[in-house]
Amino acid sequence: MTDSSRPRRPDVTVVELIGGPEALDLDLHGYDPRWVEEYLEHRHRILDALAGVDVDVEHIGSTAVPGLAAKPIVDIVVAVPDITAEEDYLDGLLAAGYVLRVREPGHRLVRTPARDVHVHVYERGDAAVHEYLLLRDHLRTDADDRALYEDVKRALLSRRWDDMNDYADAKHDVILAIKTRAGAARR
């Protein structure tokens, strides 16, 4: 659908958070293999919704790591040819039942109305996609970092979070340290 001869448009310049801040009211659950099944169902749903668009779809986040406790939210990343061409992907995702939550430079987030599946959309080649996959793949193979990450998540979730984004930000340092080790291990 995307026409490579079409001139690129500027992306959005501000963060639009539809619905405002949301409190985090979830606990960690032991790894559940049904998360993979849920991912696969949504992968098919996304590919059907975006038929004709050249996209990459990957399961990311803690639910993509066997043996890692996680909040029961399946995270998916979709790489599209042009993030600014929302008509090529956003309309299809909304028609498939997803709801727009975030529109920000280089990133869109849609999710299920039940908020149990988050679909992150980036442009193909965006460093964020590489970072998600680097973290996921490393946590799948490194038991020590997987345990460290789970311990940090458990400690953070023992606190009250009025905004889910604040919880995500609080994990930044440990995620950065793990990704640094993961990058070094790949060399």
Summary of the structure (lengths in Angstrom):
residues: 187
radius of gyration: 16.7
end to end distance: 36.9
largest distance: 51.4
contacts: 543
relative contact order: 0.17
helix: 43%
strand: 19%
